[in-house]
Amino acid sequence: MARLRDDHEKFTGRGAAILAVGPNTDTAFQQYWRNETIPFIGIPDPEHRVAVLYRQQVNLFKLGRMPLMCIVDKNGRIRFAHYGASMSDIPETETLLSVIDELNASSN
């Protein structure tokens, strides 16, 4: 989450929005976002509805939900998905920005 927070402007400069979905309650999300000054949107999903829709993996032996990074185009289609095998398995910012740049170029 720190990399996304630190690189937030790189994403918004490309017209992309970052949404984080997690198993926390609304209150827990608000507190964490406030304490960590997270600049993007956090969506609570304590009933795991969004996780099920996007087939996010849950591994109770590895602290719950595994990271899932998706890039969704303006039409709502997933154009990139990375299903993490561990809590630290998150794509580099440059990988995500490259996909966004390709999508932006193809939509012009």
Secondary structure by P-SEA (a helix, b strand, c coil): caaaaaaaaaaaaacbbbbbbccccaaaaaaaaaaacccbbbbbcccaaaaaaabbbbbcccccccbbbbbbcccccccbbbbbccccccccaaaaaaaaaaaaaaac
